[in-house]
Amino acid sequence: MPVTLTIQPAMPEVHEDPLDLMDEIERLKVEKDAVLLAHFYVDGEIQDIADFTGDSLKLARDAVTVTKSTIVFAGVHFMAESAKILNPTKTVLIPDLLAGCSLADSCPADKLAAYQKQLRAEGHDFQTVAYINTTAAVKSLCDWIVTSGNAREIIERVPADKEILFVPDQHLGRYLSEVTGRPMILWPGSCMVHEIFSIQDLLRAKKNNPGSIVLAHPECPKPILDLSDIIGGTERMRKYVASVEKPTTFLVATEANMIHPLAKLAPQHTYIPVPGIMASDGTTCACNRCPHMARNTLQKVRDCLKTGQPEIVWQPYFADARDVLTHSLL
C-alpha cells in the first residue's frame, strides 16, 4: 500500500525578536481568553511559554481541563482535531493548518474502511486499535485509540477472542505484539521521523560514548529498538531520565526537540540526538526534526491568536471519534 507524502515547505518569516514575541503572546492569551498547549516536538521557545506541554496522551487529558474559551494547539493537525473533539464548544486554533503528520497521512479513512470491509468479508472477527497519530475520520472508524504511553494497557483491554487490526504504525504495532503476546494485523504505515535513524550511526555513537543509555521511541524500526536500552514514549523518557541521579549520557532516538524537555527536567545529564541516514554528500540527514512540527513558530502562534485563524471546525464524524477517544484515553 504505497503512500506518497508531500510536504509543503514552510514560508520564510521576517525575523522578530523572540522575547518581544513571547511578551506579545502572553498579552494576547489574556486578551483572547486563550490557553496554549504545546507538544514536546515543537521548538523549545514555544514549549517555554506554553500553559501545558506533553505528549499526545497528556495533552488530550489536559485539553478537557481547560476553562478558557480558546485553545491554541502548537503541534500537528490531528492533535488540534483531538482537542476540538474533546472540547466541542471551545474555539481551537492551530498555528499552521499545513502542520500534518506523515503517519496519519499513511492511513486515509476511505482506505481503512475498505480494508475493514475486506477483512470482515474474509471472516475476520476483529477490533480496530488506532494509534492517536490518525485523523479524526480514522478515529471514528475504530474501537480503541492508544498513545505510546498507554498502548500496552489498552491492548490488554481488547477481548481475547477478538483479532486486532492495528493502525497505522507498523513498528509500534509490531513492538506491542511482542510485549503483549497478542497477534496483530498491521497496517503498513510509519513515521518519517522515526523511520530514518541510522543503525551504523547509532553504533558509532554508542562506541564514542561508553556507558551511554539509548532512549528510543517505539515508533522506531525493530533494528533500532534492538539496540536500545529504554523503549517508550516521550513521557516514559522523561520519567526515566529524572530517575537517574548520576550524570549520564543519553542517546535519544526520537524527534530532536524532545531533548529540550529532557534537559529542563534533568539538566545533570548529557543528551545526544541519534543521527539520521547519511546523505550522498557525506553529511548526516537532519530528518529527525519533524518538518510538520517545525511549522509551529512564535510568529505563527502570535498571528493565530490575533486573527483567530486557522480554526479547527467541528465535523459530523467528530462525534463518533469523541466516543472512542473518551472511553480509551479519559
Contacts in CASP RR format, 6 or more apart in sequence:
PFRMAT RR
TARGET T0000
AUTHOR 0000-0000-0000
METHOD contacts of the structure
MODEL  1
MPVTLTIQPAMPEVHEDPLDLMDEIERLKVEKDAVLLAHFYVDGEIQDIA
DFTGDSLKLARDAVTVTKSTIVFAGVHFMAESAKILNPTKTVLIPDLLAG
CSLADSCPADKLAAYQKQLRAEGHDFQTVAYINTTAAVKSLCDWIVTSGN
AREIIERVPADKEILFVPDQHLGRYLSEVTGRPMILWPGSCMVHEIFSIQ
DLLRAKKNNPGSIVLAHPECPKPILDLSDIIGGTERMRKYVASVEKPTTF
LVATEANMIHPLAKLAPQHTYIPVPGIMASDGTTCACNRCPHMARNTLQK
VRDCLKTGQPEIVWQPYFADARDVLTHSLL
1 111 0 8 1.000
1 187 0 8 1.000
1 188 0 8 1.000
3 105 0 8 1.000
3 106 0 8 1.000
3 189 0 8 1.000
5 102 0 8 1.000
5 105 0 8 1.000
5 106 0 8 1.000
5 192 0 8 1.000
7 102 0 8 1.000
7 291 0 8 1.000
7 292 0 8 1.000
8 98 0 8 1.000
10 96 0 8 1.000
10 291 0 8 1.000
10 294 0 8 1.000
10 295 0 8 1.000
13 297 0 8 1.000
13 299 0 8 1.000
13 300 0 8 1.000
16 298 0 8 1.000
16 299 0 8 1.000
18 45 0 8 1.000
18 298 0 8 1.000
21 298 0 8 1.000
21 299 0 8 1.000
21 301 0 8 1.000
21 302 0 8 1.000
22 45 0 8 1.000
22 48 0 8 1.000
22 49 0 8 1.000
22 298 0 8 1.000
24 302 0 8 1.000
25 36 0 8 1.000
25 49 0 8 1.000
25 298 0 8 1.000
25 301 0 8 1.000
25 302 0 8 1.000
25 305 0 8 1.000
26 49 0 8 1.000
28 34 0 8 1.000
28 302 0 8 1.000
28 305 0 8 1.000
28 306 0 8 1.000
29 35 0 8 1.000
29 36 0 8 1.000
29 51 0 8 1.000
29 72 0 8 1.000
29 305 0 8 1.000
32 70 0 8 1.000
32 305 0 8 1.000
32 308 0 8 1.000
33 68 0 8 1.000
33 69 0 8 1.000
33 70 0 8 1.000
34 68 0 8 1.000
34 69 0 8 1.000
34 70 0 8 1.000
34 71 0 8 1.000
34 72 0 8 1.000
34 93 0 8 1.000
34 305 0 8 1.000
35 51 0 8 1.000
35 52 0 8 1.000
35 66 0 8 1.000
35 68 0 8 1.000
35 70 0 8 1.000
35 71 0 8 1.000
35 72 0 8 1.000
36 46 0 8 1.000
36 49 0 8 1.000
36 50 0 8 1.000
36 51 0 8 1.000
36 52 0 8 1.000
36 72 0 8 1.000
36 74 0 8 1.000
36 301 0 8 1.000
37 50 0 8 1.000
37 51 0 8 1.000
37 52 0 8 1.000
37 53 0 8 1.000
37 59 0 8 1.000
37 62 0 8 1.000
37 63 0 8 1.000
37 71 0 8 1.000
37 72 0 8 1.000
37 73 0 8 1.000
37 74 0 8 1.000
37 83 0 8 1.000
38 46 0 8 1.000
38 47 0 8 1.000
38 50 0 8 1.000
38 52 0 8 1.000
38 53 0 8 1.000
38 54 0 8 1.000
38 74 0 8 1.000
38 75 0 8 1.000
38 296 0 8 1.000
39 53 0 8 1.000
39 54 0 8 1.000
39 55 0 8 1.000
39 56 0 8 1.000
39 59 0 8 1.000
39 74 0 8 1.000
39 75 0 8 1.000
39 76 0 8 1.000
39 79 0 8 1.000
39 293 0 8 1.000
40 47 0 8 1.000
40 53 0 8 1.000
40 54 0 8 1.000
40 55 0 8 1.000
40 234 0 8 1.000
40 255 0 8 1.000
40 257 0 8 1.000
40 258 0 8 1.000
40 260 0 8 1.000
40 261 0 8 1.000
41 75 0 8 1.000
41 255 0 8 1.000
41 257 0 8 1.000
41 258 0 8 1.000
41 290 0 8 1.000
41 293 0 8 1.000
42 74 0 8 1.000
42 75 0 8 1.000
42 257 0 8 1.000
42 293 0 8 1.000
42 296 0 8 1.000
43 257 0 8 1.000
43 260 0 8 1.000
43 294 0 8 1.000
43 296 0 8 1.000
43 297 0 8 1.000
43 298 0 8 1.000
44 257 0 8 1.000
44 260 0 8 1.000
45 298 0 8 1.000
46 74 0 8 1.000
46 296 0 8 1.000
46 297 0 8 1.000
46 298 0 8 1.000
46 301 0 8 1.000
47 53 0 8 1.000
47 257 0 8 1.000
47 260 0 8 1.000
47 261 0 8 1.000
50 74 0 8 1.000
52 58 0 8 1.000
52 59 0 8 1.000
52 62 0 8 1.000
53 59 0 8 1.000
53 261 0 8 1.000
54 62 0 8 1.000
54 234 0 8 1.000
54 235 0 8 1.000
54 261 0 8 1.000
55 147 0 8 1.000
55 148 0 8 1.000
55 149 0 8 1.000
55 233 0 8 1.000
55 234 0 8 1.000
55 235 0 8 1.000
56 79 0 8 1.000
56 82 0 8 1.000
56 132 0 8 1.000
56 133 0 8 1.000
56 147 0 8 1.000
56 148 0 8 1.000
57 132 0 8 1.000
57 147 0 8 1.000
57 148 0 8 1.000
57 149 0 8 1.000
57 150 0 8 1.000
57 235 0 8 1.000
57 329 0 8 1.000
58 235 0 8 1.000
59 73 0 8 1.000
59 79 0 8 1.000
59 83 0 8 1.000
60 82 0 8 1.000
60 83 0 8 1.000
60 86 0 8 1.000
60 132 0 8 1.000
60 147 0 8 1.000
60 325 0 8 1.000
60 329 0 8 1.000
60 330 0 8 1.000
61 329 0 8 1.000
61 330 0 8 1.000
63 71 0 8 1.000
63 82 0 8 1.000
63 83 0 8 1.000
63 86 0 8 1.000
63 87 0 8 1.000
64 86 0 8 1.000
64 87 0 8 1.000
64 330 0 8 1.000
66 87 0 8 1.000
66 90 0 8 1.000
68 90 0 8 1.000
69 90 0 8 1.000
69 91 0 8 1.000
70 90 0 8 1.000
70 91 0 8 1.000
70 92 0 8 1.000
70 93 0 8 1.000
70 308 0 8 1.000
71 83 0 8 1.000
71 87 0 8 1.000
71 90 0 8 1.000
71 91 0 8 1.000
71 92 0 8 1.000
71 93 0 8 1.000
72 93 0 8 1.000
72 94 0 8 1.000
72 95 0 8 1.000
72 301 0 8 1.000
72 304 0 8 1.000
72 305 0 8 1.000
73 79 0 8 1.000
73 80 0 8 1.000
73 83 0 8 1.000
73 92 0 8 1.000
73 93 0 8 1.000
73 94 0 8 1.000
74 94 0 8 1.000
74 95 0 8 1.000
74 296 0 8 1.000
74 301 0 8 1.000
75 94 0 8 1.000
75 95 0 8 1.000
75 99 0 8 1.000
75 293 0 8 1.000
75 296 0 8 1.000
76 99 0 8 1.000
76 100 0 8 1.000
76 101 0 8 1.000
76 104 0 8 1.000
76 290 0 8 1.000
76 292 0 8 1.000
76 293 0 8 1.000
77 94 0 8 1.000
77 97 0 8 1.000
77 99 0 8 1.000
77 100 0 8 1.000
77 101 0 8 1.000
77 104 0 8 1.000
77 135 0 8 1.000
78 100 0 8 1.000
78 101 0 8 1.000
78 104 0 8 1.000
78 132 0 8 1.000
78 133 0 8 1.000
78 134 0 8 1.000
78 135 0 8 1.000
78 136 0 8 1.000
80 92 0 8 1.000
80 93 0 8 1.000
80 94 0 8 1.000
80 312 0 8 1.000
81 135 0 8 1.000
81 136 0 8 1.000
81 312 0 8 1.000
81 318 0 8 1.000
81 321 0 8 1.000
82 132 0 8 1.000
82 136 0 8 1.000
82 325 0 8 1.000
83 92 0 8 1.000
83 312 0 8 1.000
84 90 0 8 1.000
84 92 0 8 1.000
84 312 0 8 1.000
84 313 0 8 1.000
84 314 0 8 1.000
84 318 0 8 1.000
85 136 0 8 1.000
85 139 0 8 1.000
85 318 0 8 1.000
85 321 0 8 1.000
85 322 0 8 1.000
85 325 0 8 1.000
86 322 0 8 1.000
86 325 0 8 1.000
86 326 0 8 1.000
86 330 0 8 1.000
88 314 0 8 1.000
88 318 0 8 1.000
88 322 0 8 1.000
91 308 0 8 1.000
91 311 0 8 1.000
92 311 0 8 1.000
92 312 0 8 1.000
93 304 0 8 1.000
93 305 0 8 1.000
93 308 0 8 1.000
93 309 0 8 1.000
93 310 0 8 1.000
93 311 0 8 1.000
93 312 0 8 1.000
94 304 0 8 1.000
94 310 0 8 1.000
94 312 0 8 1.000
95 295 0 8 1.000
95 296 0 8 1.000
95 297 0 8 1.000
95 300 0 8 1.000
95 301 0 8 1.000
95 303 0 8 1.000
95 304 0 8 1.000
95 310 0 8 1.000
96 295 0 8 1.000
96 296 0 8 1.000
96 300 0 8 1.000
96 310 0 8 1.000
97 310 0 8 1.000
98 292 0 8 1.000
98 295 0 8 1.000
99 292 0 8 1.000
99 293 0 8 1.000
99 295 0 8 1.000
99 296 0 8 1.000
100 292 0 8 1.000
101 133 0 8 1.000
101 191 0 8 1.000
101 292 0 8 1.000
102 190 0 8 1.000
102 191 0 8 1.000
102 192 0 8 1.000
102 193 0 8 1.000
102 292 0 8 1.000
103 131 0 8 1.000
103 133 0 8 1.000
103 134 0 8 1.000
103 168 0 8 1.000
103 169 0 8 1.000
103 189 0 8 1.000
103 190 0 8 1.000
103 191 0 8 1.000
103 192 0 8 1.000
103 219 0 8 1.000
104 133 0 8 1.000
104 134 0 8 1.000
104 135 0 8 1.000
104 138 0 8 1.000
104 168 0 8 1.000
106 168 0 8 1.000
106 187 0 8 1.000
106 188 0 8 1.000
106 189 0 8 1.000
106 190 0 8 1.000
107 134 0 8 1.000
107 135 0 8 1.000
107 138 0 8 1.000
107 167 0 8 1.000
107 168 0 8 1.000
107 187 0 8 1.000
107 189 0 8 1.000
108 138 0 8 1.000
109 135 0 8 1.000
109 137 0 8 1.000
109 138 0 8 1.000
109 140 0 8 1.000
109 141 0 8 1.000
112 128 0 8 1.000
112 138 0 8 1.000
112 141 0 8 1.000
112 167 0 8 1.000
112 187 0 8 1.000
113 141 0 8 1.000
115 165 0 8 1.000
115 187 0 8 1.000
116 128 0 8 1.000
116 141 0 8 1.000
116 165 0 8 1.000
119 126 0 8 1.000
119 165 0 8 1.000
119 185 0 8 1.000
124 163 0 8 1.000
124 165 0 8 1.000
124 185 0 8 1.000
125 161 0 8 1.000
125 162 0 8 1.000
125 163 0 8 1.000
126 162 0 8 1.000
126 163 0 8 1.000
126 164 0 8 1.000
126 165 0 8 1.000
126 185 0 8 1.000
127 143 0 8 1.000
127 144 0 8 1.000
127 158 0 8 1.000
127 159 0 8 1.000
127 162 0 8 1.000
127 163 0 8 1.000
127 164 0 8 1.000
127 165 0 8 1.000
128 141 0 8 1.000
128 142 0 8 1.000
128 143 0 8 1.000
128 144 0 8 1.000
128 164 0 8 1.000
128 165 0 8 1.000
128 166 0 8 1.000
128 167 0 8 1.000
129 142 0 8 1.000
129 143 0 8 1.000
129 144 0 8 1.000
129 145 0 8 1.000
129 146 0 8 1.000
129 154 0 8 1.000
129 155 0 8 1.000
129 158 0 8 1.000
129 164 0 8 1.000
129 165 0 8 1.000
129 166 0 8 1.000
129 167 0 8 1.000
130 138 0 8 1.000
130 139 0 8 1.000
130 142 0 8 1.000
130 144 0 8 1.000
130 145 0 8 1.000
130 146 0 8 1.000
130 166 0 8 1.000
130 167 0 8 1.000
130 168 0 8 1.000
131 145 0 8 1.000
131 146 0 8 1.000
131 147 0 8 1.000
131 148 0 8 1.000
131 151 0 8 1.000
131 166 0 8 1.000
131 167 0 8 1.000
131 168 0 8 1.000
131 169 0 8 1.000
131 172 0 8 1.000
132 145 0 8 1.000
132 146 0 8 1.000
132 147 0 8 1.000
132 329 0 8 1.000
133 168 0 8 1.000
133 169 0 8 1.000
133 191 0 8 1.000
134 142 0 8 1.000
134 145 0 8 1.000
134 167 0 8 1.000
134 168 0 8 1.000
136 315 0 8 1.000
136 317 0 8 1.000
136 318 0 8 1.000
136 321 0 8 1.000
137 315 0 8 1.000
137 317 0 8 1.000
137 321 0 8 1.000
138 167 0 8 1.000
138 168 0 8 1.000
139 145 0 8 1.000
139 320 0 8 1.000
139 321 0 8 1.000
139 324 0 8 1.000
139 325 0 8 1.000
140 317 0 8 1.000
140 318 0 8 1.000
140 319 0 8 1.000
140 320 0 8 1.000
140 321 0 8 1.000
140 324 0 8 1.000
141 320 0 8 1.000
142 167 0 8 1.000
142 324 0 8 1.000
143 158 0 8 1.000
143 324 0 8 1.000
144 154 0 8 1.000
144 157 0 8 1.000
144 158 0 8 1.000
144 324 0 8 1.000
144 328 0 8 1.000
145 154 0 8 1.000
145 324 0 8 1.000
145 325 0 8 1.000
145 328 0 8 1.000
145 329 0 8 1.000
146 154 0 8 1.000
146 155 0 8 1.000
146 328 0 8 1.000
147 233 0 8 1.000
147 329 0 8 1.000
148 172 0 8 1.000
148 217 0 8 1.000
148 218 0 8 1.000
148 219 0 8 1.000
148 232 0 8 1.000
148 233 0 8 1.000
148 234 0 8 1.000
148 236 0 8 1.000
149 232 0 8 1.000
149 233 0 8 1.000
149 235 0 8 1.000
149 236 0 8 1.000
150 329 0 8 1.000
151 172 0 8 1.000
151 176 0 8 1.000
151 218 0 8 1.000
152 176 0 8 1.000
152 179 0 8 1.000
152 180 0 8 1.000
154 328 0 8 1.000
155 164 0 8 1.000
155 176 0 8 1.000
155 180 0 8 1.000
155 182 0 8 1.000
156 180 0 8 1.000
158 164 0 8 1.000
158 182 0 8 1.000
163 183 0 8 1.000
163 184 0 8 1.000
163 185 0 8 1.000
164 182 0 8 1.000
164 183 0 8 1.000
164 184 0 8 1.000
164 185 0 8 1.000
165 184 0 8 1.000
165 185 0 8 1.000
165 187 0 8 1.000
166 172 0 8 1.000
166 173 0 8 1.000
166 176 0 8 1.000
166 177 0 8 1.000
166 184 0 8 1.000
166 185 0 8 1.000
166 186 0 8 1.000
166 187 0 8 1.000
167 187 0 8 1.000
167 189 0 8 1.000
168 187 0 8 1.000
168 189 0 8 1.000
169 187 0 8 1.000
169 189 0 8 1.000
169 190 0 8 1.000
169 191 0 8 1.000
169 219 0 8 1.000
170 186 0 8 1.000
170 187 0 8 1.000
170 188 0 8 1.000
170 189 0 8 1.000
170 190 0 8 1.000
171 190 0 8 1.000
171 191 0 8 1.000
171 194 0 8 1.000
171 195 0 8 1.000
171 218 0 8 1.000
171 219 0 8 1.000
171 220 0 8 1.000
171 221 0 8 1.000
171 222 0 8 1.000
171 225 0 8 1.000
172 218 0 8 1.000
172 219 0 8 1.000
173 184 0 8 1.000
173 186 0 8 1.000
174 184 0 8 1.000
174 186 0 8 1.000
174 222 0 8 1.000
175 218 0 8 1.000
175 222 0 8 1.000
175 225 0 8 1.000
175 231 0 8 1.000
176 182 0 8 1.000
176 184 0 8 1.000
176 218 0 8 1.000
177 183 0 8 1.000
177 184 0 8 1.000
177 186 0 8 1.000
190 219 0 8 1.000
190 221 0 8 1.000
191 219 0 8 1.000
192 287 0 8 1.000
192 290 0 8 1.000
193 219 0 8 1.000
193 254 0 8 1.000
193 255 0 8 1.000
193 287 0 8 1.000
193 288 0 8 1.000
193 289 0 8 1.000
193 290 0 8 1.000
194 217 0 8 1.000
194 219 0 8 1.000
194 220 0 8 1.000
194 221 0 8 1.000
194 224 0 8 1.000
194 253 0 8 1.000
194 254 0 8 1.000
195 220 0 8 1.000
195 221 0 8 1.000
196 276 0 8 1.000
196 277 0 8 1.000
196 285 0 8 1.000
196 287 0 8 1.000
196 288 0 8 1.000
197 220 0 8 1.000
197 221 0 8 1.000
197 224 0 8 1.000
197 253 0 8 1.000
197 274 0 8 1.000
197 275 0 8 1.000
197 276 0 8 1.000
197 277 0 8 1.000
197 288 0 8 1.000
198 274 0 8 1.000
198 275 0 8 1.000
198 276 0 8 1.000
198 277 0 8 1.000
198 278 0 8 1.000
198 284 0 8 1.000
199 223 0 8 1.000
199 224 0 8 1.000
199 227 0 8 1.000
200 278 0 8 1.000
201 274 0 8 1.000
201 275 0 8 1.000
201 276 0 8 1.000
201 278 0 8 1.000
201 284 0 8 1.000
202 214 0 8 1.000
202 224 0 8 1.000
202 227 0 8 1.000
202 251 0 8 1.000
202 253 0 8 1.000
202 274 0 8 1.000
202 275 0 8 1.000
203 227 0 8 1.000
205 212 0 8 1.000
205 251 0 8 1.000
205 272 0 8 1.000
205 274 0 8 1.000
205 275 0 8 1.000
206 212 0 8 1.000
206 214 0 8 1.000
206 227 0 8 1.000
206 251 0 8 1.000
209 249 0 8 1.000
209 251 0 8 1.000
209 272 0 8 1.000
211 248 0 8 1.000
211 249 0 8 1.000
212 248 0 8 1.000
212 249 0 8 1.000
212 250 0 8 1.000
212 251 0 8 1.000
212 272 0 8 1.000
213 229 0 8 1.000
213 230 0 8 1.000
213 244 0 8 1.000
213 248 0 8 1.000
213 249 0 8 1.000
213 250 0 8 1.000
213 251 0 8 1.000
214 227 0 8 1.000
214 228 0 8 1.000
214 229 0 8 1.000
214 230 0 8 1.000
214 250 0 8 1.000
214 251 0 8 1.000
214 253 0 8 1.000
214 274 0 8 1.000
215 228 0 8 1.000
215 229 0 8 1.000
215 230 0 8 1.000
215 232 0 8 1.000
215 237 0 8 1.000
215 240 0 8 1.000
215 241 0 8 1.000
215 250 0 8 1.000
215 251 0 8 1.000
215 252 0 8 1.000
215 253 0 8 1.000
215 254 0 8 1.000
216 224 0 8 1.000
216 225 0 8 1.000
216 227 0 8 1.000
216 228 0 8 1.000
216 230 0 8 1.000
216 231 0 8 1.000
216 232 0 8 1.000
216 253 0 8 1.000
216 254 0 8 1.000
216 274 0 8 1.000
217 231 0 8 1.000
217 232 0 8 1.000
217 233 0 8 1.000
217 234 0 8 1.000
217 237 0 8 1.000
217 253 0 8 1.000
217 254 0 8 1.000
218 225 0 8 1.000
218 231 0 8 1.000
218 232 0 8 1.000
218 233 0 8 1.000
219 254 0 8 1.000
220 228 0 8 1.000
220 253 0 8 1.000
220 254 0 8 1.000
224 253 0 8 1.000
224 274 0 8 1.000
225 231 0 8 1.000
228 253 0 8 1.000
230 236 0 8 1.000
230 237 0 8 1.000
230 240 0 8 1.000
233 254 0 8 1.000
234 254 0 8 1.000
234 258 0 8 1.000
234 261 0 8 1.000
237 252 0 8 1.000
237 254 0 8 1.000
237 258 0 8 1.000
237 262 0 8 1.000
238 261 0 8 1.000
238 262 0 8 1.000
238 265 0 8 1.000
241 248 0 8 1.000
241 250 0 8 1.000
241 262 0 8 1.000
241 265 0 8 1.000
241 266 0 8 1.000
241 269 0 8 1.000
242 265 0 8 1.000
242 266 0 8 1.000
244 266 0 8 1.000
244 269 0 8 1.000
245 268 0 8 1.000
247 268 0 8 1.000
247 269 0 8 1.000
247 270 0 8 1.000
248 269 0 8 1.000
248 270 0 8 1.000
249 269 0 8 1.000
249 270 0 8 1.000
249 271 0 8 1.000
249 272 0 8 1.000
250 262 0 8 1.000
250 269 0 8 1.000
250 270 0 8 1.000
250 271 0 8 1.000
250 272 0 8 1.000
251 272 0 8 1.000
251 273 0 8 1.000
251 274 0 8 1.000
252 258 0 8 1.000
252 259 0 8 1.000
252 262 0 8 1.000
252 271 0 8 1.000
252 272 0 8 1.000
252 273 0 8 1.000
252 274 0 8 1.000
253 274 0 8 1.000
254 288 0 8 1.000
255 288 0 8 1.000
255 289 0 8 1.000
255 290 0 8 1.000
255 293 0 8 1.000
256 273 0 8 1.000
256 286 0 8 1.000
256 288 0 8 1.000
256 289 0 8 1.000
257 289 0 8 1.000
257 290 0 8 1.000
257 293 0 8 1.000
259 271 0 8 1.000
259 273 0 8 1.000
262 269 0 8 1.000
262 271 0 8 1.000
263 269 0 8 1.000
263 271 0 8 1.000
273 288 0 8 1.000
274 288 0 8 1.000
275 284 0 8 1.000
275 285 0 8 1.000
275 288 0 8 1.000
276 284 0 8 1.000
276 285 0 8 1.000
276 286 0 8 1.000
276 287 0 8 1.000
276 288 0 8 1.000
277 284 0 8 1.000
277 285 0 8 1.000
277 287 0 8 1.000
278 284 0 8 1.000
278 285 0 8 1.000
279 285 0 8 1.000
304 310 0 8 1.000
END
